[in-house]
Structure formats: C-alpha cells, structure tokens
Amino acid sequence: MDLIAQAFQVRWFFGVSLFLALLYGLGGTVHIANILGFGELPWLESPLSWRIGDVWWGSLDILALVGVALKWPVGLAALALAAVTQAVFYTFWPEWFALSAEHYSALRSLIYFNTVVLLVLGVSLILVHRGYGT
C-alpha cells in the first residue's frame, strides 16, 4: 500500500487533511464567486492573471476538497499543488495579483498560510511513515 493510501487510513491524518481541504474548499468558493461576478472587480474586467488564477486555484481547491473527502490521493496532490503554486506565484510575481498595498499584505498572509499548510502536510506524512497512529 502506498504512503498516501496508508496515511488516509490513520484517523488523525485524515482529520488534519480534511480540515486543510475544507479551508482550500472555502478558497475555491471565493474563486468561483469571483468568476460569477461577486469579486472586487467584474470578472471580465479583472486582470488576466486574476482570471487565470481563479480558474486554476478554484479548480484545484475544489478537487482538493472532494478528493480528500473521498480519500483519493489526487485530492492530497491537488491540495499540495495549490499550496505550492500559490506560495511561488505570490512570492515571485506578486505584481500579477496585487493592485494595492492591501493586496500585497493579503498575498504575504497567503504565502505564510500556504507555507504552514505544506509544513503540516509534510510533517504529518513523515509521522505516518514512521508509524505514528497506525
């Protein structure tokens, strides 16, 4: 049995993963709301990078939520991919996503959040691999 399938059988790991996936699911609803026109700007008038981000991260966030809830390994992969890509893009290309000082501040918070999520996932997988909770 591979590590992810094994990890999902550990109750505390599944709980942690599901909690994180729920947070990303909430983020996914924000991206979907943006697409539906409930964002800061009308969606078709927003910067192209925002629209691409809404589709990309909205899809990943919802896939993460559904996938983790169903204990599909792809759900955990989507969660990790969403966290990594947000941290990378918001760190190296913040000007693509920020139009104001408040936006830059929000991006910094999201960089920290995604970094913590990746650390929690990594440590949790290491603990499961070492046999904690089996």
C-alpha positions as CSV (number, residue, x, y, z in Angstrom):
1,M,0.0,0.0,0.0
2,D,1.4,3.4,-0.9
3,L,2.1,6.1,1.7
4,I,-0.9,8.3,0.8
5,A,-3.4,5.4,0.9
6,Q,-1.9,4.3,4.2
7,A,-2.0,7.8,5.6
8,F,-5.7,8.2,4.8
9,Q,-6.3,5.1,7.0
10,V,-4.9,6.9,10.0
11,R,-7.7,8.8,11.6
12,W,-5.8,11.9,12.8
13,F,-4.1,12.3,9.4
14,F,-7.4,12.1,7.6
15,G,-8.9,14.7,10.0
16,V,-5.9,17.1,9.5
17,S,-6.1,16.6,5.7
18,L,-9.9,17.1,5.7
19,F,-9.6,20.3,7.8
20,L,-7.0,21.7,5.4
21,A,-9.0,20.7,2.4
22,L,-12.0,22.4,3.9
23,L,-10.0,25.6,4.1
24,Y,-9.0,25.3,0.5
25,G,-12.6,24.5,-0.4
26,L,-13.6,27.8,1.1
27,G,-10.9,29.4,-1.0
28,G,-12.3,27.6,-4.0
29,T,-15.7,29.2,-3.3
30,V,-14.1,32.6,-3.3
31,H,-12.6,31.9,-6.8
32,I,-15.9,30.7,-8.1
33,A,-17.7,33.8,-6.6
34,N,-15.1,35.9,-8.5
35,I,-15.9,34.1,-11.7
36,L,-19.6,34.6,-11.1
37,G,-19.0,38.4,-10.7
38,F,-19.0,38.8,-6.9
39,G,-15.4,39.8,-6.7
40,E,-13.7,43.1,-6.2
41,L,-13.9,43.8,-10.0
42,P,-16.2,42.4,-12.6
43,W,-14.5,39.2,-13.7
44,L,-14.0,40.1,-17.3
45,E,-12.6,43.5,-16.3
46,S,-10.1,42.0,-13.8
47,P,-6.5,41.4,-14.8
48,L,-5.9,38.3,-16.9
49,S,-3.6,36.9,-14.1
50,W,-6.6,37.1,-11.7
51,R,-8.9,35.3,-14.1
52,I,-6.3,32.5,-14.8
53,G,-5.7,32.2,-11.0
54,D,-9.5,32.0,-10.3
55,V,-9.9,29.1,-12.8
56,W,-6.6,27.3,-11.8
57,W,-6.9,27.7,-8.0
58,G,-10.7,27.4,-7.9
59,S,-10.4,24.0,-9.7
60,L,-7.5,22.8,-7.6
61,D,-9.2,23.9,-4.4
62,I,-12.5,22.1,-5.2
63,L,-10.6,19.0,-6.4
64,A,-8.6,19.0,-3.1
65,L,-11.8,19.2,-1.0
66,V,-13.6,16.5,-2.9
67,G,-10.6,14.3,-3.4
68,V,-9.5,14.4,0.3
69,A,-13.1,13.8,1.5
70,L,-13.3,10.7,-0.7
71,K,-9.7,9.7,0.3
72,W,-8.4,9.9,-3.2
73,P,-4.7,10.5,-3.4
74,V,-5.3,13.1,-6.2
75,G,-7.1,15.2,-3.5
76,L,-3.9,15.5,-1.4
77,A,-1.9,16.1,-4.6
78,A,-4.3,18.9,-5.6
79,L,-4.0,20.4,-2.1
80,A,-0.2,20.4,-2.2
81,L,-0.1,21.7,-5.7
82,A,-2.5,24.6,-4.8
83,A,-0.3,25.5,-1.8
84,V,3.0,25.3,-3.7
85,T,1.8,27.3,-6.7
86,Q,0.2,30.0,-4.6
87,A,3.3,30.4,-2.5
88,V,5.6,30.5,-5.6
89,F,3.5,32.9,-7.6
90,Y,2.6,35.2,-4.7
91,T,6.3,35.3,-3.7
92,F,7.9,35.8,-7.1
93,W,5.2,37.6,-9.1
94,P,3.1,39.5,-6.6
95,E,2.5,42.4,-9.0
96,W,0.4,40.0,-11.1
97,F,-2.1,39.7,-8.3
98,A,-1.8,42.9,-6.3
99,L,-3.2,46.3,-7.2
100,S,-2.9,48.0,-3.8
101,A,-0.9,47.9,-0.6
102,E,-3.8,45.8,1.0
103,H,-3.5,43.3,-1.8
104,Y,0.3,42.9,-1.2
105,S,-0.4,42.4,2.5
106,A,-3.1,39.8,1.8
107,L,-0.6,38.0,-0.5
108,R,2.0,37.9,2.2
109,S,-0.5,36.3,4.6
110,L,-1.4,33.7,1.9
111,I,2.3,32.9,1.4
112,Y,2.7,32.2,5.2
113,F,-0.6,30.3,5.2
114,N,0.4,28.1,2.3
115,T,3.9,27.5,3.7
116,V,2.4,26.4,7.0
117,V,0.0,24.0,5.2
118,L,2.9,22.4,3.3
119,L,4.8,22.0,6.6
120,V,1.8,20.4,8.3
121,L,1.3,18.0,5.4
122,G,4.9,17.1,5.2
123,V,5.3,16.5,9.0
124,S,2.1,14.6,9.0
125,L,3.2,12.3,6.2
126,I,6.6,11.8,7.9
127,L,4.8,10.8,11.2
128,V,2.5,8.4,9.4
129,H,5.5,6.9,7.6
130,R,7.3,6.4,10.9
131,G,4.2,4.6,12.3
132,Y,2.6,7.2,14.5
133,G,-1.1,6.4,14.8
134,T,-1.1,3.1,12.9
